[in-house]
Every structure is written in C-alpha cells, then in structure tokens.
Amino acid sequence: MTWVKDVANWRTIMSEKFHIVNDEGLCPVGCSPMPGKEKPIVRHTNRLAALCFLAAVVAAPAADACTRVLYETGTGTYIVGRNMDWNDLTMETDFWTFPAGMKRDGGVGPDSIAWTSKYGSVIISIYEIATSDGVNEKGLAGNLLYLTESDYGDPATSGKPGISVGAWLQYFLDNYATVAEAVEAMQVDPFTVVSANAPNGRPASVHVALSDPTGDSAILEYLGGKLKIHHGAQYQVMTNSPPYDEQIAIDAYWDPIGGKNFLPGTISAADRFVRASYNLKASPKYKDRRDAIASVFSQMRSVGVPLGMSDPEKPNISSTLWRSVIDQDTKRYYFDSVINPSVIWVDLDKVDLSPGAKPMTLKVGVPSNVGGEVSAQFAPAEPFKFLAP
C-alpha cells in the first residue's frame, strides 16, 4: 500500500476529489462550504481514520468481491445478508444439506484436521470446492468473502494440522452453536488454513464473518500468517480489501459526513463498506418479518455491482452474481440469483439434519428455480471435496 508522506503531495492528490477548505478538513467535490463560511463539512475525527481514508483513495485495490451486513429487526432478532461478487459468470453454485454426525477432515491430505459434525447445516457451495455461505441448526451463520491480503502462513512449517480454505467456514458450522464458542476455540489457532487457486485462476484468499441469533458477530482474517479476530456485535458490515482494521477507520472518517450529504460511490470494497454501513444505520428496524427481510434484500441490492461490468485496467472487478439472506431466528435461508431472478428459500425445519440422514443438494440460479420454498426439490448426493493445492 502506498502512503503519501508529505502535506504537499497529500493536498495535490486529494484536491482531485475534494476541495481543501482548510487544514482541519475536506469538502467533497460537488458540494461547497456554506456562503461566507470557510469550514469543512467534516473534520478529521482522528489521524488514523484520515490516513486510512487517504490510503484508500490513493491506492485502492481493484474491486474484489462481496458485501455482508448484519441487520437487527424491531423485535430484537437478526438477519444476515450478503452479495456474492465474482468475475466468473459460470461459477457453479449449489444448496446443500449436511446432517450432524458427518465424519470430516480438512481435505488437504494426511496432515488434515479431522472432526465429526455436531450440528447439521444448510450451506451454499461454489464450484463444488468450498462452503461460501451457510447456517447451522442452532442459527450460527457464516459468510466467506474475498480478501486479497490474506496470508495464512506456511503449512509446511506451522506444525499444525491443515484445513482447506474451502472447509474453513464449514468447520465452524459443524462444531459451534454460537459466535462466542467459535471465537473461544480459535484462541489457540488450532490449524493452518491451506489455500489454492479457484477454477477461474484467482487465488482463494478469503476472510470469514460469523453471526448468531443473539446478534453476536466476529470477523476472522489471517494477515502475515497470524489470525486476527474482531469480536463484538458492533461488527455488522464486512466487504473485502483493505484489512478490517483499515475498513473500520475509513468508515469512521465518513460516518460524520452522513449519507444525506455525500458518500463515496465507486464499486471498490472500501466504498461499498461505507455505503453499506450508512444504509444499515439508516434503515428502520422493522417489526414485521416480511418488511425486515425486504429491507435486507434492498440494502444488498443497493451495493451490488452491475452484471458484466469490467475494466481492462482492473481485471479483478467482479459483478454481483447472487445474494443470500439468512433469518437467524426462523432459520429460513433465502437465495436470489441475478441471472435467474427468482427468490427461493429453504426452511431448516423442513430438511433432515439429524445424524444418519443423507447429504442432499439442489443446483441454484437455474431456470427451474421458479421461486418459493424448495426443500422438497433437494436430492441425495455425495458431498463435494474441498479445494486442495
């Protein structure tokens, strides 16, 4: 990441996007200070926020993929929504039901971690190599999002069992009922995540968001081979680059401005984070469940990337392919394909997740998905193998 080291360069670069009103703050281009006033719309709330915002403007990476929000309803329940943004329109996507009692391993050879699932889950797989999204029978939900900066360390020298990046989220859904349980278990960092390239050639570099029916939330990412966990109900939004510490600082910079004045409008991950945060705060906490679900869908659509958008100078720009919404109270799991725009859903109380049940699957985003509850359309299948080098 490039940092601007002197005030002259800072002013030159920032003047392309902002009016430098005075040394205290900035006024975005397109708006002006009040007549006769030489005051910025917002002052820097702290140096870290200002520097991280500047870094995002100067050296923002190409847009990567995905946005996640955790919404509180007017009755104190929680709904998590996510966009799947990816630059391969042919990416295979499937619903799966995985019962409790399944014998699992990390999928990366004889040194893989092994476990038996305590809880059944319904998940969405991508390319039949990774669990990208899911919720278990206790209401613990998880979302796998792209993060370019991910560095899981060297599995050859870690001295720990390995787990495929494609199995990382599934491990949490299989083993834990709450976010607090998962975070506690990860304090010892029990395995090394092993990555590889996805079928479209892009590195499978991701971080994980977890949430549960109480509104507890955690963001887990590996940076420089070390696990970093942000744990708390305040961590309601996640996108992609830069790492989460910097995303929070960028959002802190923009928060005092307010969306009624100005919000960053590009499809970069940092800008989507800011807009998603504003939308989440601005949305009413609906008591009616139908309204609450509609609110989350509308928030996810508002930060989506148009289908087919591309830029030869930014090959990682990714279109929104689908979105999911999980009601963690009713355990109803919605899926909305951009290519085949019919909302389908699975009620977890209508699928068999008990020990001994067969894994089941349903291909999604296809013309046969005509909308409605689809649990009866699942068919038995052998579980997919997780991505391995």
C-alpha positions as CSV (number, residue, x, y, z in Angstrom):
1,M,0.0,0.0,0.0
2,T,1.3,3.4,-0.9
3,W,1.3,6.2,1.7
4,V,1.6,9.9,1.0
5,K,4.3,11.2,3.2
6,D,4.1,14.9,2.9
7,V,1.4,17.6,3.1
8,A,2.1,18.9,-0.4
9,N,1.6,15.5,-2.1
10,W,-1.5,15.0,0.1
11,R,-3.0,18.2,-1.0
12,T,-2.3,17.6,-4.7
13,I,-3.9,14.2,-4.7
14,M,-6.8,15.0,-2.5
15,S,-7.7,18.1,-4.5
16,E,-8.7,15.8,-7.4
17,K,-11.6,14.5,-5.3
18,F,-12.0,17.2,-2.6
19,H,-11.9,20.9,-2.0
20,I,-9.3,21.5,0.6
21,V,-11.2,24.0,2.7
22,N,-8.6,24.5,5.4
23,D,-6.1,22.4,7.4
24,E,-8.8,20.9,9.5
25,G,-10.8,19.0,6.9
26,L,-12.2,18.4,3.5
27,C,-15.2,19.3,1.4
28,P,-16.1,16.7,-1.3
29,V,-16.1,18.0,-4.9
30,G,-19.7,18.7,-5.9
31,C,-20.6,20.4,-2.6
32,S,-19.4,23.7,-1.2
33,P,-19.0,25.3,2.2
34,M,-21.9,27.5,3.2
35,P,-21.6,31.0,1.8
36,G,-19.3,33.1,3.9
37,K,-18.1,30.1,5.8
38,E,-14.7,28.5,5.4
39,K,-15.4,25.4,7.3
40,P,-15.2,21.8,6.2
41,I,-18.2,19.5,6.1
42,V,-16.3,17.2,8.4
43,R,-13.2,17.5,10.4
44,H,-10.8,14.6,10.8
45,T,-12.1,12.7,13.7
46,N,-8.7,11.1,14.2
47,R,-5.4,10.8,12.4
48,L,-5.8,7.1,11.8
49,A,-9.1,7.5,10.1
50,A,-7.8,10.3,7.9
51,L,-4.7,8.4,6.9
52,C,-6.5,5.2,6.2
53,F,-9.1,7.0,4.1
54,L,-6.3,8.7,2.2
55,A,-4.6,5.4,1.6
56,A,-7.9,4.0,0.2
57,V,-8.2,6.9,-2.2
58,V,-4.6,6.9,-3.4
59,A,-4.0,3.1,-3.6
60,A,-7.4,1.4,-3.5
61,P,-7.1,-2.1,-4.9
62,A,-9.3,-3.3,-7.7
63,A,-12.7,-4.2,-6.5
64,D,-12.7,-7.8,-5.3
65,A,-15.9,-9.4,-4.2
66,C,-18.8,-9.4,-1.8
67,T,-20.6,-7.4,0.9
68,R,-22.1,-8.7,4.2
69,V,-24.4,-6.9,6.6
70,L,-26.0,-8.0,9.9
71,Y,-29.4,-6.3,10.5
72,E,-31.3,-6.1,13.7
73,T,-35.1,-6.2,13.4
74,G,-37.6,-4.3,15.5
75,T,-38.2,-7.4,17.6
76,G,-34.5,-7.9,18.5
77,T,-33.9,-10.7,16.1
78,Y,-31.1,-10.7,13.4
79,I,-30.9,-11.2,9.7
80,V,-27.6,-11.5,7.8
81,G,-27.4,-10.6,4.1
82,R,-24.5,-11.0,1.6
83,N,-23.7,-10.3,-2.0
84,M,-21.6,-12.8,-3.9
85,D,-19.5,-10.7,-6.4
86,W,-17.2,-12.7,-8.7
87,N,-15.8,-12.4,-12.1
88,D,-16.8,-15.8,-13.4
89,L,-20.4,-15.9,-14.6
90,T,-20.1,-19.7,-15.0
91,M,-19.3,-20.3,-11.3
92,E,-21.4,-23.3,-10.2
93,T,-23.5,-22.7,-7.1
94,D,-25.5,-25.2,-5.1
95,F,-27.5,-25.5,-2.0
96,W,-26.5,-28.5,0.3
97,T,-27.9,-30.0,3.5
98,F,-25.3,-31.6,5.7
99,P,-26.6,-33.7,8.7
100,A,-25.0,-33.9,12.1
101,G,-22.7,-36.8,12.7
102,M,-20.7,-36.5,9.4
103,K,-17.1,-37.5,9.7
104,R,-15.0,-34.7,8.2
105,D,-11.4,-33.7,7.5
106,G,-9.7,-30.6,6.3
107,G,-9.3,-32.0,2.8
108,V,-5.6,-31.3,2.3
109,G,-4.0,-34.7,2.8
110,P,-2.9,-36.9,5.7
111,D,-2.0,-34.0,7.9
112,S,-5.5,-32.6,7.8
113,I,-7.5,-31.8,10.9
114,A,-10.4,-34.2,11.5
115,W,-13.8,-33.9,13.2
116,T,-17.3,-35.2,13.4
117,S,-20.0,-32.6,12.9
118,K,-22.0,-31.8,16.0
119,Y,-24.6,-29.8,14.1
120,G,-26.4,-30.1,10.8
121,S,-26.3,-27.2,8.4
122,V,-27.6,-25.8,5.1
123,I,-24.9,-24.2,3.0
124,I,-24.2,-22.7,-0.4
125,S,-21.2,-24.1,-2.2
126,I,-19.2,-22.6,-5.1
127,Y,-17.5,-24.6,-7.8
128,E,-18.2,-27.7,-5.6
129,I,-15.0,-27.0,-3.7
130,A,-15.9,-24.6,-0.9
131,T,-18.6,-23.7,1.6
132,S,-19.1,-20.0,0.9
133,D,-22.2,-19.3,3.0
134,G,-24.3,-21.2,5.5
135,V,-26.3,-21.6,8.7
136,N,-26.5,-24.5,11.1
137,E,-29.4,-25.9,13.1
138,K,-28.5,-23.6,16.1
139,G,-28.7,-20.5,13.9
140,L,-25.0,-19.8,13.7
141,A,-24.4,-18.3,10.2
142,G,-21.2,-17.7,8.3
143,N,-20.1,-15.9,5.2
144,L,-16.8,-16.3,3.2
145,L,-15.7,-13.1,1.5
146,Y,-12.7,-12.4,-0.7
147,L,-9.6,-10.7,0.9
148,T,-6.6,-10.1,-1.3
149,E,-4.3,-9.5,1.7
150,S,-5.0,-12.9,3.3
151,D,-1.8,-14.7,4.3
152,Y,-2.4,-18.0,6.1
153,G,1.2,-18.8,6.8
154,D,3.3,-21.8,5.6
155,P,1.6,-25.1,6.3
156,A,4.9,-26.9,5.9
157,T,6.4,-25.1,8.9
158,S,3.4,-24.4,11.1
159,G,3.5,-27.7,12.9
160,K,-0.4,-27.7,12.9
161,P,-2.9,-29.8,11.1
162,G,-4.2,-28.3,7.8
163,I,-7.6,-27.3,6.7
164,S,-8.7,-26.3,3.1
165,V,-9.8,-22.7,2.7
166,G,-12.9,-24.3,1.3
167,A,-13.6,-26.2,4.5
168,W,-12.8,-23.3,6.9
169,L,-16.4,-22.0,7.2
170,Q,-17.8,-25.5,7.3
171,Y,-15.6,-26.3,10.3
172,F,-17.4,-23.5,12.3
173,L,-20.9,-24.5,11.2
174,D,-20.2,-28.2,12.1
175,N,-18.7,-27.6,15.5
176,Y,-20.1,-24.5,17.2
177,A,-23.5,-23.2,18.3
178,T,-22.6,-19.6,18.9
179,V,-20.0,-17.0,17.8
180,A,-18.6,-16.9,21.4
181,E,-17.9,-20.6,21.2
182,A,-16.2,-20.3,17.9
183,V,-14.0,-17.4,18.9
184,E,-13.0,-19.1,22.2
185,A,-12.0,-22.3,20.2
186,M,-9.9,-20.2,17.8
187,Q,-7.8,-18.6,20.6
188,V,-5.4,-21.5,20.3
189,D,-5.4,-21.2,16.4
190,P,-5.8,-25.0,16.1
191,F,-5.0,-25.4,12.4
192,T,-3.3,-23.8,9.3
193,V,-5.6,-22.7,6.5
194,V,-4.3,-24.0,3.2
195,S,-5.3,-22.1,0.0
196,A,-5.0,-22.7,-3.7
197,N,-6.3,-21.1,-6.9
198,A,-10.0,-21.2,-7.7
199,P,-11.0,-22.8,-11.0
200,N,-11.0,-19.4,-12.7
201,G,-7.4,-18.9,-11.8
202,R,-7.8,-16.4,-9.0
203,P,-6.3,-17.1,-5.6
204,A,-8.8,-18.4,-3.0
205,S,-7.9,-15.6,-0.5
206,V,-10.7,-15.0,2.0
207,H,-11.8,-13.9,5.4
208,V,-14.8,-15.1,7.4
209,A,-17.8,-13.4,9.1
210,L,-19.8,-15.3,11.8
211,S,-23.0,-14.3,13.4
212,D,-25.6,-15.9,15.7
213,P,-29.2,-15.3,16.8
214,T,-28.2,-13.0,19.7
215,G,-26.6,-10.5,17.3
216,D,-23.0,-11.5,18.3
217,S,-20.6,-11.2,15.4
218,A,-17.0,-11.9,14.6
219,I,-14.6,-11.2,11.6
220,L,-11.7,-13.6,11.2
221,E,-8.8,-12.9,8.9
222,Y,-5.2,-14.1,8.6
223,L,-2.6,-11.4,8.0
224,G,1.1,-12.1,7.9
225,G,0.4,-15.7,8.9
226,K,-1.4,-14.6,12.1
227,L,-5.1,-14.9,13.0
228,K,-6.8,-11.6,13.7
229,I,-10.3,-11.7,15.3
230,H,-12.7,-8.8,15.6
231,H,-15.4,-10.0,18.0
232,G,-18.5,-8.0,19.0
233,A,-22.0,-7.1,18.0
234,Q,-20.7,-3.8,16.5
235,Y,-19.0,-5.6,13.6
236,Q,-22.1,-5.6,11.4
237,V,-20.6,-4.9,8.0
238,M,-17.8,-6.6,6.0
239,T,-16.5,-6.2,2.4
240,N,-13.0,-7.0,1.1
241,S,-9.8,-5.0,1.0
242,P,-8.2,-3.4,2.8
243,P,-8.0,-5.5,6.1
244,Y,-10.7,-5.0,8.6
245,D,-8.8,-2.6,10.9
246,E,-8.4,-0.2,8.0
247,Q,-12.0,-0.6,6.8
248,I,-13.2,0.4,10.3
249,A,-11.0,3.5,10.2
250,I,-12.2,4.5,6.7
251,D,-15.8,4.1,7.8
252,A,-15.1,6.3,10.9
253,Y,-13.9,9.0,8.6
254,W,-17.1,9.1,6.6
255,D,-19.6,8.5,9.3
256,P,-19.8,12.2,10.5
257,I,-20.5,13.3,6.9
258,G,-23.7,11.3,6.6
259,G,-25.2,9.8,3.5
260,K,-27.6,12.8,3.1
261,N,-24.5,15.0,2.3
262,F,-22.1,12.8,0.4
263,L,-21.0,9.1,0.2
264,P,-18.2,7.5,-1.9
265,G,-19.8,6.0,-4.9
266,T,-17.4,3.6,-6.6
267,I,-17.6,-0.2,-6.6
268,S,-14.4,-0.6,-4.6
269,A,-14.6,-2.6,-1.4
270,A,-13.8,0.4,0.8
271,D,-16.6,2.5,-0.8
272,R,-19.1,-0.4,-0.6
273,F,-18.3,-0.7,3.1
274,V,-19.1,2.9,3.8
275,R,-22.4,2.8,1.8
276,A,-23.4,-0.5,3.4
277,S,-22.7,0.9,6.8
278,Y,-24.8,4.0,6.2
279,N,-27.7,2.0,4.7
280,L,-27.7,-0.3,7.6
281,K,-27.8,2.6,10.1
282,A,-30.5,4.5,8.1
283,S,-32.8,1.5,7.7
284,P,-35.7,1.3,10.1
285,K,-35.8,-1.7,12.4
286,Y,-38.9,-3.4,11.1
287,K,-41.0,-5.5,13.4
288,D,-42.9,-7.1,10.6
289,R,-40.7,-10.0,9.4
290,R,-41.6,-9.6,5.7
291,D,-40.6,-6.0,5.8
292,A,-37.4,-6.8,7.6
293,I,-36.4,-9.4,5.0
294,A,-37.2,-6.9,2.3
295,S,-35.1,-4.3,4.0
296,V,-32.0,-6.6,3.9
297,F,-32.6,-7.5,0.3
298,S,-32.9,-3.9,-0.7
299,Q,-29.7,-3.0,1.2
300,M,-27.8,-5.7,-0.5
301,R,-29.1,-4.6,-3.9
302,S,-28.0,-1.1,-3.3
303,V,-24.3,-2.1,-3.0
304,G,-24.4,-4.6,-5.9
305,V,-22.1,-4.4,-8.9
306,P,-23.9,-4.4,-12.3
307,L,-23.7,-7.7,-14.2
308,G,-20.9,-7.8,-16.8
309,M,-19.1,-4.6,-15.6
310,S,-15.4,-4.8,-16.5
311,D,-12.3,-2.6,-16.7
312,P,-9.2,-3.8,-18.5
313,E,-7.0,-1.9,-16.1
314,K,-8.7,-3.6,-13.1
315,P,-9.2,-7.2,-14.0
316,N,-10.4,-8.1,-10.6
317,I,-13.6,-6.1,-10.8
318,S,-16.4,-8.5,-10.1
319,S,-20.2,-8.4,-10.8
320,T,-22.8,-9.4,-8.3
321,L,-23.9,-12.9,-9.2
322,W,-26.3,-13.7,-6.3
323,R,-27.3,-12.6,-2.9
324,S,-28.3,-14.6,0.2
325,V,-30.3,-13.6,3.2
326,I,-30.5,-15.7,6.4
327,D,-33.1,-15.1,9.0
328,Q,-31.3,-16.4,12.1
329,D,-34.4,-16.5,14.2
330,T,-36.7,-18.6,12.0
331,K,-33.7,-20.3,10.3
332,R,-35.0,-19.5,6.8
333,Y,-32.3,-19.2,4.2
334,Y,-33.1,-17.1,1.0
335,F,-31.2,-17.1,-2.3
336,D,-31.6,-14.6,-5.1
337,S,-29.8,-15.1,-8.4
338,V,-29.1,-12.1,-10.6
339,I,-29.1,-14.2,-13.7
340,N,-32.3,-16.1,-12.8
341,P,-34.1,-13.5,-10.7
342,S,-36.5,-15.6,-8.6
343,V,-36.1,-15.7,-4.8
344,I,-36.1,-19.2,-3.4
345,W,-35.6,-20.3,0.2
346,V,-35.1,-23.2,2.5
347,D,-36.8,-23.7,5.9
348,L,-34.3,-25.6,8.0
349,D,-37.2,-27.2,9.9
350,K,-38.3,-28.9,6.6
351,V,-35.0,-30.6,6.0
352,D,-33.5,-33.6,7.8
353,L,-30.3,-32.6,9.6
354,S,-30.3,-35.5,12.1
355,P,-27.4,-38.0,12.4
356,G,-27.6,-40.6,9.8
357,A,-29.5,-38.5,7.3
358,K,-28.2,-38.3,3.7
359,P,-26.5,-35.2,2.4
360,M,-28.7,-33.5,-0.1
361,T,-28.2,-30.9,-2.8
362,L,-30.0,-28.5,-5.2
363,K,-28.5,-26.6,-8.1
364,V,-29.4,-22.9,-7.8
365,G,-29.5,-19.9,-10.2
366,V,-31.1,-22.1,-13.0
367,P,-34.4,-21.7,-14.8
368,S,-36.1,-24.5,-12.8
369,N,-35.8,-22.3,-9.7
370,V,-39.2,-20.6,-10.0
371,G,-39.4,-19.1,-6.5
372,G,-40.7,-20.3,-3.2
373,E,-39.7,-22.8,-0.6
374,V,-37.5,-25.5,-2.3
375,S,-36.6,-28.1,0.4
376,A,-38.7,-30.8,-1.4
377,Q,-36.5,-30.4,-4.5
378,F,-33.2,-31.5,-2.9
379,A,-31.8,-34.8,-4.0
380,P,-29.3,-37.2,-2.3
381,A,-25.7,-36.7,-3.3
382,E,-22.1,-37.4,-2.3
383,P,-20.6,-34.4,-0.6
384,F,-18.1,-32.4,-2.6
385,K,-14.4,-32.4,-1.9
386,F,-12.8,-29.2,-0.6
387,L,-10.3,-27.2,-2.6
388,A,-6.8,-28.5,-2.3
389,P,-3.4,-27.5,-3.8
